[in-house]
């Protein structure tokens, strides 16, 4: 998935409607508001993760551990995970992640 596809998918999962998201000169816009850069900004990802239910948060934590520490299971790697890794885990959790073809 491209960064734009990731950001749109997360915005949709958080309640934004896709018909109102447009690309204006390289920026994704929702009306007058720029769509957050979920895959590049931890603050934006933390806000998105707050949209998840408690069960989804637990699943997201599991998905994140599978992405950043699948073999070692080192918990500190979760704390230092990138926004992109968190975005991927989020989208896996809500069933919107698409693997590259």
C-alpha positions as CSV (number, residue, x, y, z in Angstrom):
1,X,0.0,0.0,0.0
2,X,1.2,3.5,-0.7
3,X,1.3,6.2,2.0
4,X,-1.8,7.8,0.6
5,X,-3.7,4.5,0.5
6,X,-2.7,3.8,4.1
7,X,-3.7,7.3,5.3
8,X,-7.1,7.1,3.5
9,X,-7.8,3.6,4.8
10,X,-7.1,4.7,8.4
11,X,-9.1,7.9,8.0
12,X,-12.0,5.8,6.8
13,X,-11.7,3.4,9.7
14,X,-11.8,6.4,12.0
15,X,-15.1,7.6,10.4
16,X,-14.0,9.8,7.6
17,X,-15.9,9.2,4.3
18,X,-13.8,8.4,1.3
19,X,-16.0,10.4,-1.1
20,X,-14.9,13.6,0.6
21,X,-11.1,12.8,0.6
22,X,-9.4,14.4,-2.4
23,X,-5.8,14.7,-3.5
24,X,-4.9,18.4,-3.9
25,X,-1.3,19.0,-5.1
26,X,0.1,16.0,-3.2
27,X,-1.9,16.7,-0.1
28,X,-4.9,14.6,0.9
29,X,-7.7,16.9,1.9
30,X,-11.0,16.3,3.7
31,X,-12.9,19.5,2.9
32,X,-10.6,22.2,4.3
33,X,-8.8,19.8,6.6
34,X,-5.6,17.9,5.6
35,X,-5.9,14.1,6.2
36,X,-3.4,13.2,9.0
37,X,-0.1,11.5,8.0
38,X,-0.8,8.3,9.9
39,X,2.0,6.3,8.4
40,X,4.6,9.0,9.1
41,X,3.6,10.7,12.3
42,X,3.3,8.9,15.7
43,X,1.0,11.5,17.1
44,X,-1.5,10.9,14.3
45,X,-1.3,7.1,14.8
46,X,-1.9,7.4,18.5
47,X,-5.0,9.4,17.7
48,X,-6.1,6.7,15.3
49,X,-5.5,4.0,17.8
50,X,-7.8,5.8,20.2
51,X,-10.6,5.0,17.7
52,X,-10.2,1.3,18.3
53,X,-12.4,-0.7,20.7
54,X,-10.6,-2.4,23.7
55,X,-10.6,-5.7,21.9
56,X,-9.3,-4.1,18.7
57,X,-6.5,-2.4,20.7
58,X,-5.5,-5.8,22.1
59,X,-5.5,-7.3,18.6
60,X,-3.5,-4.3,17.3
61,X,-0.9,-4.8,19.9
62,X,-0.6,-8.4,18.9
63,X,-0.3,-7.5,15.2
64,X,2.3,-4.9,16.1
65,X,4.3,-7.5,18.0
66,X,4.1,-9.8,14.9
67,X,5.5,-7.0,12.7
68,X,8.3,-5.6,14.9
69,X,9.4,-8.5,17.1
70,X,7.9,-11.8,15.6
71,X,10.7,-14.1,16.8
72,X,12.3,-12.4,19.8
73,X,9.1,-11.0,21.4
74,X,11.1,-8.1,22.9
75,X,8.6,-5.8,24.4
76,X,10.8,-2.7,24.2
77,X,10.6,-2.9,20.4
78,X,6.8,-2.2,20.6
79,X,7.6,1.1,22.4
80,X,10.0,2.1,19.7
81,X,7.9,1.0,16.7
82,X,7.5,3.4,13.8
83,X,4.3,5.1,12.7
84,X,4.4,3.0,9.6
85,X,4.5,-0.3,11.6
86,X,1.7,0.9,13.8
87,X,-0.3,1.9,10.7
88,X,0.2,-1.6,9.2
89,X,-0.9,-3.2,12.5
90,X,-3.9,-0.9,12.7
91,X,-5.1,-1.8,9.2
92,X,-4.5,-5.5,9.8
93,X,-6.6,-5.3,12.9
94,X,-9.6,-3.6,11.0
95,X,-9.1,-5.9,8.0
96,X,-8.1,-3.2,5.5
97,X,-4.4,-4.0,5.0
98,X,-3.6,-5.0,1.4
99,X,-0.3,-6.8,0.7
100,X,1.7,-5.8,-2.4
101,X,0.7,-7.7,-5.5
